């Protein structure tokens, strides 16, 4: 089954349930990759054993106070 745009948007708003079986708190985060301004991580649902990749992109930075 292909992930629909509607399913993607629902998951982005509520990323605590499986994209496929909708089981809450059943997802496990594994491998993470960083590439310039993007980070991705593999997610697996241990209830239905489906997996997908979350993609994060740098959108902003905040200045930190100097510690010295």
C-alpha positions in Angstrom: 0.0 0.0 0.0 1.3 3.4 -0.9 1.2 6.1 1.7 -1.4 8.7 0.7 -0.7 12.4 1.1 -3.6 12.5 3.6 -1.9 9.7 5.7 1.4 11.6 5.6 -0.2 14.8 6.8 -2.0 13.0 9.6 1.2 11.3 10.7 3.2 14.6 10.7 0.6 16.2 13.0 0.4 13.1 15.3 3.7 11.1 14.9 3.0 8.8 17.9 1.0 6.2 16.1 1.8 3.8 13.3 1.2 5.1 9.8 -0.4 1.8 8.8 -2.1 0.1 11.7 -2.6 3.3 13.8 -1.4 1.5 17.0 -0.4 4.2 19.5 3.1 4.2 21.0 4.2 1.1 19.0 6.9 2.7 16.9 10.7 2.3 17.3 13.3 4.7 16.0 16.4 3.2 14.5 19.1 4.3 12.0 19.6 8.1 11.7 21.4 9.8 8.8 22.5 13.4 8.5 23.2 15.1 5.2 23.8 18.9 5.2 20.5 20.5 6.1 18.5 17.3 6.5 18.2 14.4 8.9 16.3 11.2 8.3 15.5 8.3 10.5 14.0 4.9 10.0 10.9 4.1 11.9 9.4 0.6 12.5 6.1 -0.4 14.0 6.5 -3.4 16.3 2.8 -4.1 16.1 2.5 -4.6 12.3 6.2 -4.6 11.3 5.8 -1.9 8.6 8.5 0.7 8.3 9.0 4.1 6.9 11.5 7.0 6.9 10.9 10.3 8.7 12.7 13.3 7.1 13.6 16.5 9.0 14.9 19.7 7.5 16.7 22.6 9.2 14.2 25.5 9.4 15.7 27.9 11.9 18.5 28.5 14.4 18.6 30.3 17.7 21.6 32.1 19.2 22.9 30.7 22.5 24.5 32.7 25.3 28.3 32.3 25.5 29.2 30.1 28.4 32.7 31.6 29.0 
